[in-house]
Amino acid sequence: MAFSAASRINNLRRHLDSPKDALGGYSINVKVAPEVSEALSLGRAVVALESTIISHGMPYPQNLETAKEVEDIVRKNGAVPATIAILDGTPCVGLSVEELEKLATLGTKARKTARRDIAHVVASGGNGATTVSATMLLASMVHIPIFVTGGIGGVHRDGEHTMDISSDLTELGRTPVAVFCAGVKSILDIPRTLEYLETQGVCVAGYKTNEFPAFFTESSGCKVSCRLDSPEECARVIEANNKLKLGTGIVIAVPIPREHSASGHIIESAIQKALQEAREKNITGNAVTPFLLARVNELTGGASLASNIALMKNNALVGAKVAAALAQLREREREHGQR
C-alpha cells in the first residue's frame, strides 16, 4: 500500500510527538522546523546540512555568515535547507536564524557529535554539532534524501596501524542518504577510503568527472565507479537506490571549482607538517581532523579555509539542483501512477 508524503510526515509527527514509547519509557522528540516539515509533507525539495562546519570549521562570525550564505544558495536553487544540530538535548532538523547564531557563538563548546555521541548529548541536555554520520542518520529519520557537506571523513593516514576510520564510512554503508561533497579531505588516505567504501557497498559517483576529487584540489588520481553529468542523472540514481531498498548511501563527489582549487604541492606540504605535529602532540580520535584542518589553514595563510568555503557553496548549489530534480521526478511518477 502506497502512502503519500503528507501521510508519511504526519505518521512521523505522531511518533515523534508521542510522550511515551511502546515500552512505557519516554520517547525522544525530534524538532522539525515548520518550513522543513511543510516541504516534506508536500513532496518538495529539501537539503540537509551539517553543523560541525559551523561550530568547529571556522571562527565567529565568519561561521555564521557562511552558514546563512549556504542556506541562501540552497533556497535560490529550488530547495529548502535543513541544517541539523542538537540544541539543549533536542535533535533539530532545520534551524532558525536565532538557533544558527547560538550554534555559531557556541563554537567548539558545542560537542562534535557523530552517531555514537547522539544518545549522550540528548540525555545530558547538551548542544551538539552533527558530523556527517549523525547528520545522515537524523536526515534519514525524517526522510530527507539529500545531504550536502564539504568533505566526508575517511581512513586516516596510517589507518592500517591505528584503525582510525571515520564513522562516516560505516554510516554510508547503512543509511540511504545521498551525500554531496568535494570528495574526502586530503588530510586522509584517499585510496584506502575508497576501498573501504567499496567494501561497504557504497556507490561513489563523480559529478561531471571520472576522477575522485581531493577536497582542496580537483583530482586525486583515483577513479570513481560511475560518472553523472546532470542533476537529472543524479536524481535517477538516488531514486533507483531508494526503490531497490539497497539501504546504503551514495557519495556524489563534486570537484572544487578550478578557480578556487589550491596548489596541491602547497597543501600536501602543509598536511605533512600538520600530521607530524599531531603525532608529536599525541592528538588522537575525533580531535585529529579539526586540528589538522586548522593547522593546514594556518600553514597556507588562510588559503585552505577560503577553498573550503568555496567548495561548500558549490556543493550546496549542485545538491539543491539535484534535490529539485528528484522532487520533480517523484511528482511525475505520482501523477503517472494516478492515471
C-alpha positions in Angstrom: 0.0 0.0 0.0 1.5 3.4 -1.0 1.5 6.3 1.3 1.6 10.0 0.3 4.4 12.3 1.5 1.8 14.0 3.7 0.7 10.8 5.4 4.3 9.8 6.0 5.2 13.0 7.7 2.0 13.0 9.7 2.8 9.5 10.9 6.3 10.7 11.7 5.0 13.6 13.7 2.6 11.4 15.7 5.6 9.1 16.5 7.9 11.9 17.5 5.4 13.9 19.5 4.2 10.8 21.5 5.3 11.3 25.1 5.9 7.6 25.7 7.1 4.7 23.6 5.6 1.2 23.5 7.7 0.1 26.5 6.4 2.9 28.7 9.6 4.9 28.6 9.8 8.4 27.3 10.5 8.9 23.6 12.8 11.5 22.2 11.3 14.5 20.4 12.9 15.4 17.1 12.1 19.1 16.3 11.5 19.6 12.6 11.4 23.3 11.6 7.9 24.3 10.2 9.4 25.2 6.8 11.1 21.8 6.5 8.0 19.9 7.8 5.8 21.6 5.2 8.2 21.0 2.4 8.5 17.3 3.3 4.7 16.9 3.6 4.2 18.4 0.1 7.0 16.4 -1.5 9.1 19.5 -2.2 12.9 19.5 -2.4 14.8 19.5 1.0 18.6 19.5 1.5 20.1 18.5 4.9 23.2 20.4 6.1 25.6 19.5 8.8 26.5 21.8 11.7 30.1 20.8 12.6 31.3 23.1 9.9 29.6 25.9 11.8 30.9 25.2 15.2 34.3 23.6 14.5 35.1 24.6 10.9 35.7 28.3 11.2 35.7 31.3 13.7 32.8 33.5 14.6 31.3 35.5 12.9 32.6 34.0 9.6 30.9 30.7 10.5 27.5 32.3 10.9 27.9 34.3 7.7 28.9 31.2 5.8 26.0 29.1 7.2 23.5 31.8 6.1 25.1 32.1 2.7 25.0 28.3 2.1 21.3 28.1 3.2 20.6 31.0 0.8 22.2 29.2 -2.1 20.1 26.1 -1.4 16.9 28.3 -1.4 17.9 30.1 -4.6 18.3 26.8 -6.4 14.9 25.3 -5.6 15.2 23.6 -2.2 14.6 24.1 1.5 17.7 24.0 3.7 17.6 21.8 6.8 20.6 22.5 9.0 20.8 19.7 11.6 22.1 20.0 15.2 21.3 19.1 18.8 20.3 22.1 20.9 19.6 21.7 24.6 19.2 18.0 24.2 16.8 18.2 21.3 17.7 17.0 17.8 16.7 19.8 15.4 16.1 19.3 11.7 16.2 22.9 10.3 17.4 25.8 12.4 16.0 29.3 12.8 18.3 32.3 12.5 18.5 32.6 16.3 19.4 28.9 16.5 22.1 29.3 13.9 23.5 32.2 15.8 23.5 30.2 19.1 25.4 27.4 17.4 27.9 29.8 15.8 28.6 31.6 19.1 29.0 28.4 21.0 31.7 27.4 18.6 33.8 24.5 19.9 31.8 24.5 23.1 29.2 22.6 21.1 30.2 18.9 21.2 31.3 17.4 17.9 28.6 14.8 17.5 28.9 11.6 15.5 26.3 8.7 15.6 27.9 7.3 18.7 27.5 10.6 20.6 23.9 11.3 19.9 22.4 9.5 22.8 24.7 11.0 25.4 24.3 14.6 24.1 20.5 14.2 24.1 20.3 12.5 27.5 22.6 15.2 29.1 20.6 18.1 27.5 23.7 19.2 25.7 24.5 21.0 22.5 25.9 19.0 19.6 27.2 20.0 16.2 26.5 17.0 14.0 29.1 15.4 11.8 28.4 13.6 8.5 27.3 10.3 10.3 25.0 12.0 12.8 23.5 14.3 10.1 22.9 11.4 7.8 21.1 9.5 10.5 18.8 12.3 11.6 18.1 13.3 8.0 17.1 9.7 7.2 14.8 9.6 10.2 12.6 12.3 8.7 13.0 11.1 5.1 15.4 13.8 3.7 17.2 12.0 0.8 19.9 14.5 0.1 22.7 15.9 2.3 25.3 18.5 1.4 28.6 18.8 3.2 32.2 20.0 2.5 34.0 16.7 2.6 33.4 13.3 4.2 35.7 11.6 6.7 37.6 8.6 5.8 40.5 6.3 6.6 43.3 8.3 8.3 46.8 8.1 7.1 48.5 5.2 8.8 45.0 3.9 9.4 46.1 0.4 8.7 48.1 0.6 12.0 45.8 2.9 14.1 42.4 1.7 12.8 41.4 5.3 12.8 38.4 5.2 10.3 35.7 7.7 10.3 32.2 6.6 11.2 31.0 8.5 8.1 32.0 5.5 6.1 30.1 2.9 8.0 27.1 5.3 8.1 27.2 5.5 4.3 27.0 1.7 4.3 23.8 1.6 6.3 21.9 4.8 5.8 20.2 5.6 2.4 21.1 9.3 2.0 22.9 10.8 -0.9 25.9 12.8 0.2 27.2 15.6 -1.9 30.8 16.5 -1.1 34.1 17.6 -2.6 35.5 14.2 -2.0 37.5 13.1 1.0 39.5 15.6 3.0 43.0 15.4 1.6 44.5 15.1 5.1 43.2 11.5 4.8 44.2 8.3 2.9 42.1 8.6 -0.2 42.8 5.3 -1.9 42.1 3.3 1.3 38.9 5.3 2.0 37.6 4.4 -1.5 38.4 0.8 -0.9 36.5 0.9 2.4 33.5 2.5 0.7 33.5 -0.3 -1.9 33.5 -2.9 0.9 30.5 -1.1 2.4 28.7 -1.3 -0.9 28.6 2.4 -1.4 28.2 3.9 -4.9 30.8 6.6 -5.4 29.9 8.8 -8.3 31.8 11.8 -9.8 29.7 14.8 -10.8 30.9 15.7 -14.3 34.2 13.9 -13.7 35.7 10.5 -13.9 38.1 11.1 -11.1 37.5 11.4 -7.4 38.3 14.9 -6.2 40.6 15.5 -3.3 38.7 18.3 -1.5 41.1 21.2 -2.0 42.0 20.1 -5.5 40.0 18.7 -8.4 41.7 15.3 -8.7 43.2 12.6 -6.6 44.5 10.2 -9.2 41.7 7.8 -8.1 38.8 6.8 -10.4 35.1 6.9 -9.4 32.8 3.9 -10.0 30.4 6.0 -12.2 30.0 9.4 -13.6 26.9 11.6 -13.5 26.6 14.7 -15.7 23.4 16.4 -14.7 21.0 16.9 -11.8 18.5 14.6 -13.5 21.0 11.8 -13.8 21.8 12.1 -10.1 18.1 12.1 -9.2 17.5 8.9 -11.2 20.3 7.1 -9.4 19.1 8.3 -6.0 15.6 7.2 -6.8 16.8 3.8 -8.1 18.8 3.3 -4.9 15.6 4.1 -2.9 13.3 1.9 -4.8 15.6 -1.1 -4.7 15.8 -0.6 -0.9 19.6 -1.1 -1.0 19.9 0.5 2.4 23.2 2.2 1.5 24.1 5.8 1.0 25.6 7.3 -2.2 28.6 9.6 -2.4 28.3 12.2 -5.2 31.7 13.9 -5.4 31.7 17.4 -6.8 35.1 18.8 -7.7 36.0 22.2 -6.2 35.7 24.9 -8.9 39.0 25.3 -10.7 39.4 29.0 -9.7 39.3 28.0 -6.0 41.5 25.0 -6.3 44.5 25.3 -4.0 48.0 24.2 -5.1 48.3 20.5 -4.5 52.0 20.8 -3.6 51.4 23.6 -1.1 48.5 21.8 0.6 50.4 18.4 0.7 53.4 20.1 2.3 51.2 21.7 4.9 49.4 18.4 5.6 52.6 16.5 6.2 53.8 19.2 8.7 50.4 19.2 10.4 50.4 15.4 10.6 53.9 15.4 12.2 52.8 18.0 14.8 49.6 15.9 15.6 51.8 12.9 16.3 54.2 14.9 18.4 51.3 16.3 20.5 49.6 12.9 20.7 46.4 14.2 19.3 44.0 11.3 18.6 40.4 10.4 17.9 37.8 13.0 16.8 40.3 15.8 17.7 42.6 14.9 14.8 40.6 16.3 11.9 39.8 19.8 13.5 43.4 20.1 14.5 44.7 19.2 11.1 42.3 21.4 9.2 43.0 24.4 11.4 46.8 23.9 11.2 46.8 23.4 7.5 44.8 26.7 7.2 47.5 28.5 9.3 50.3 27.0 7.3 48.7 28.0 4.0 48.0 31.5 5.1 44.2 31.1 5.1 44.1 29.6 1.5 42.7 26.3 2.6 39.8 27.9 4.6 38.9 30.1 1.6 38.9 27.0 -0.6 36.8 25.1 2.0 34.1 27.8 1.9 34.1 28.0 -1.9 33.6 24.2 -2.3 30.9 24.1 0.4 28.9 26.7 -1.5 29.4 24.9 -4.8 28.3 21.6 -3.3 25.2 23.4 -1.9 24.3 24.7 -5.4 24.7 21.2 -7.0 22.9 19.4 -4.2 19.9 21.8 -4.3 19.6 21.4 -8.0 19.6 17.6 -7.6 17.0 17.8 -4.8 14.8 19.9 -7.0 15.2 17.4 -9.9 14.4 14.5 -7.5 11.3 16.2 -6.3 10.2 16.7 -9.9 10.9 13.1 -10.8 8.8 11.8 -7.9 6.0 14.2 -8.7 5.9 12.9 -12.3 5.8 9.4 -11.1 3.0 10.2 -8.7 1.0 11.8 -11.5 1.7 8.8 -13.8 0.6 6.4 -11.1 -2.7 8.3 -10.6 -3.7 7.9 -14.3 
